[in-house]
Amino acid sequence: MIKISIKQKSIKHCAPKTAVYIARVAAMSAMLTAFKFALSFVPNVEIVTVLILVYGSAAGIAYALPAALIFCAVETAIYGFGSWVLLYFVYWPLLAVASGLLLRGGRLWAAIAIGVAGSVLFGVLSACCDTLFCVTNLAPAYIGRYWVAYYLKGLYFDLAHVASSAVTAAVLYMPLVTVMKRIAPTGADIRVRAMRKYSAEEYFRETDCADCFCD
């Protein structure tokens, strides 16, 4: 009875902080969707990249990764299914994990480098996803040619994407990190090597829920 009552007390104690965690993730993902929509009229110019870099740097993987996944799900719900869905669910979570692991401490040049490299990767993966959807209609000998042709056709837009990511990261990254760190969760300073343990401990530190899962 004593153990059960302690466990119930722990659950009651962590519930408000769990709600705060969920609200923060929801707000972060909503900002991604809102700013993506706000700049949708400018081809391949976006600040989703720099926002995810800021989330990973200031709040950690436990916040950046679910925010990126929710953003992808919302985009799919709004625009429907297409080859880009696979691209989104691979690229944006990968960027969130990379920013959480590599940008702790708010290093500007590292953020710019990751943003630029990520934008280049985005173009490559986009061509791969579109090629994958056309494989059933192409002979194997033409798959490589199709990828090269598709990538070169969209190279102008990819270069615009790379340039916009570099500029937005250079201008917005440090100010946004400064603001985010003022409201960042306490778990943002945890450093462990294993990503799974890293994310879990960040969450438990923020919600103070470790005792909720004790036997």
N, C-alpha and C positions, 0 to 999 in steps of 0.2 A: 504493500500500500504506500509506503514511504517513497519507494522508487517511482511508482506511478505518479504520485502527486508532484514529485520533483520534475518529472518529465513533462507533465501538463503545465507546470509553472514555467518551464523553459520555453515551451511552445508558445504560451501566451506572451512571454517576454519578447520573443523574436518576431512575432507576427507583425507589429508595427514597422520594424526595420525592414522586414521582407517586403512589405508594401512600399516602403520608400525605394528600395532597390528596383522593384518592378516599375514604379513611377519614373525613376531616373532613366531606365532603359527605354521605356515608352517615349519619354521626351526626346531622348537622343535619336531614336529611330524616326520620330515625327519630324525632327529637324532635317534629317537626311532627305526624307520625302518632300518636305516643303521647299527646301533650297534646290533640290533636283528639278522640281516643277517650275520654280521661279526662273531658272536659267534655261529651261527647255527650248526656248525660242532661239537660242544661240547654239549652232551646231558644235558639238564636241567641246563645249566650254562648261565646266561644272566645278562645284566646290565640295562634292561628296567625298572626293579623295582626301582633301585637306581636313575635312571634319572627322573622317575615320582615323586619320593620322593623329589628330588631336585627342580623340577618344582613347585610342590605344596608349598614347603617351601619358596622358594625365589621369585616366581612370582605370586603365588596364584591360586585359583580355576579357575578364568577366563582364565588362560592360560593352566594350567595342564589338565583340563577336556576336552576342545576341542582338544588338542594335542593327548590325549589318544584315543578319539573317532575317529579321523582321522587315527591314527595308526591302530586301529582295522579294519577300512574300507579298508585301503591299504592292510593289511594282507589278508583280505577276497578276494580282487581283485587279489592278487598274487597267493594264494594257493587254492582258490575255497571254496565252502561251505562244512561245516562238523559240527559235534557236538561241536568242539572247538570254532566255531564262537559265539555261545551263551555264552560260557565260557568267551571269550575275551570281549564281549560287556557288560558283567556283572562285571567281575573282575577288568579290568584295569581302567574303569571310577570310580569304587568304590574306588580303591587305590588312584586315583587322588584327589577325594573329601576328603578322610581321611587325606591325606598328607597336603592338603590345610587348613583343619580345625585344625589339631593337631600338625603340625610341624612348625608353624610360629615362627621364631627366631633361627632355625637351631640347634635343640637339638639332639646330636648324638645318645644317648642311646634310645631316643624315636624313632628315625628313624630306628635303628637296630631292635627294638621291633616290629615296624609296618611292616618292611620288612620280618622278620621271621614269624610273625603271618599271613601276607598276603600270603606268600609262602605255609604255611600249609593250608590256606583256598583255595588256588589255586588247590591243590591236591584234597581236598574234593569236590570242585565244579566240577572239571574235572570228577571225578567218578560219580557225580550226573548227569551231562550233558550226559555222555555216557550211563548211565543207563536209562535216560529219553528217549533217542533215541531207546532203546531196549524194552521199556515197551510193545509196541504192540505185540511183539513176546514172551513175558514171562507171565506166570501165576502170579497173584498177590502174591502168597505165595513165589515166587522165586525172587522177585524184591530186597528185602533186602539182600538175599544171594548173588545175582549177584553184588550188590554194594560193599559188603564186600570183595568178591573175587577179583573184579576189583581193588579196592583200595589197597589191600594187594599185588597184583601182581605188581603194579606200585610204591610200597612204597620205593623201592631203589632209583628210580628217584626222588620221592618227597623229600627224605632226601637230595639228592644231590642239589636239587633246594633250599631247606631251607638253607643248608650250604653255597651255593654260594651267596645267598641274604645277609646272615649275614656278610660274608667276604667282599663282594663288598661295602656294606653299611658302614662297619667299616673303609674301606680304602679310598673310593672315595667320600663319602657323604659330609664331611666338606670341602675338597678342591673344589668340584664342587659348593657347596653352596656359598663359598667365591667368586668364579668367576662369578656365576650367579647374585649375589647381586650387582656386579659392573655394570651390564647391565640390572638389573631388572627394570620393569616399576614402576612408582611412585605409582601406585595403590597397590603395594605389601604390604604396611603397614596398609591398611585399616582393621579394625576389627569390624565386626558386627555379631550378632548372626544368623540372618536368612540367610541361604545359598544362596537363590535366590537373595535377596537384596545385599548380600555380593558380588556375582559374577557380578551383574549389576553395582554396584557402582565402583568396581575395573575397569570394562571396561570403564565406563564414565569418571573416573578420568584419565585413561591412554589416552583416545582419546579426552577428553575435549568436548564430544558431547552432554552433557545434554541439551543444548539449542536447539539442532536439533529436539527434540521431543516435544517442547513446542507448544501450540495451537496459 
